[in-house]
């Protein structure tokens, strides 16, 4: 099990949710913290799976963003996901949201 080694700024978030797609079906997760390269989520209800990659749909700052993610680690109901593929425009929107969240 690898540790979460993100070195960029992390915005601690509460009450923001995302859809993590497993086998094409959305499953709700709560965002715990988010950086430009990854995020930590609290899994709520989802099936056990051997998959390590997931499409993720999140809405931040009034904008819906999509990212392909890869599981870094899982402990209990917490999970770290690394963003492995995002659209350039969506990445810029996420960075803008994070700058505002970190400045607050």
C-alpha positions, 0 to 999 in steps of 0.5 A, spaced: 500 500 500 502 506 497 502 512 501 499 519 499 504 523 497 501 529 494 505 535 495 501 541 492 496 545 496 490 541 498 483 544 499 480 541 505 472 540 503 466 538 507 459 537 504 461 536 497 460 530 493 462 527 487 460 521 483 465 515 482 463 510 476 464 503 477 462 498 472 458 504 469 454 506 475 455 512 479 456 511 486 456 517 491 463 519 495 464 525 499 470 529 498 475 530 504 481 534 500 482 535 493 489 537 490 490 539 482 493 531 482 489 527 486 483 527 492 481 523 498 474 521 498 470 518 503 466 512 500 459 511 502 455 505 499 459 502 493 460 495 491 466 491 492 470 491 486 477 489 483 478 495 479 483 500 480 481 506 475 474 510 475 471 515 472 469 521 477 464 526 476 465 532 480 462 539 481 466 544 484 465 552 483 458 551 479 462 547 474 462 539 473 468 536 471 470 529 469 477 526 471 479 518 470 482 516 477 487 511 479 486 508 486 492 510 490 490 507 497 484 505 501 483 504 508 476 503 511 471 508 508 477 512 506 480 512 499 486 516 495 485 517 488 490 520 483 487 524 477 491 520 471 487 524 465 483 530 465 481 535 460 486 541 459 480 546 460 477 542 466 484 541 469 485 549 469 478 550 472 480 545 478 486 549 479 482 556 479 477 553 484 483 550 488 486 557 488 480 560 491 479 555 496 486 555 499 486 563 499 479 562 503 
